Amino acid sequence: MDFSSNALPGGKMDSASKEQLMSQVKQQIALANAQELLQKMSEKCYKKCISKPGTTLDNSEQKCIAMCMDRYMDTWNLVSRVYGQRLQRESSRMS
C-alpha cells in the first residue's frame, strides 16, 4: 500500500485519508480473522470427527463435522461479541 499520495505537506494525513486507512486496516483484520477461523475450525473438527481418512465421509462423519463446525462458529461468535463489548467498556472508561 502506498500512503504517500494521501499525505499532506509535512507527512501528515488528512482526516479522510486516515478514515480510509483505518477502514482498509479493519477489512484486512476481518479477513485475517476469517481465515484463522476456517483454519482452526478445519483442524479441530477434522481431528475430532475423522478417525480413518478416505475418499469420502460416511454419514456419522458428516454429522460430526456439521455439528462441530456449528459449535465452533457459535463459540467464536460468542467470544468475539464479548471481546467487543469489553473493548467498548474499556474505551468508554478511558474517555
Secondary structure as UniProt FT lines:
FT   HELIX           4..6
FT   TURN            9..10
FT   HELIX           15..49
FT   HELIX           59..94
//
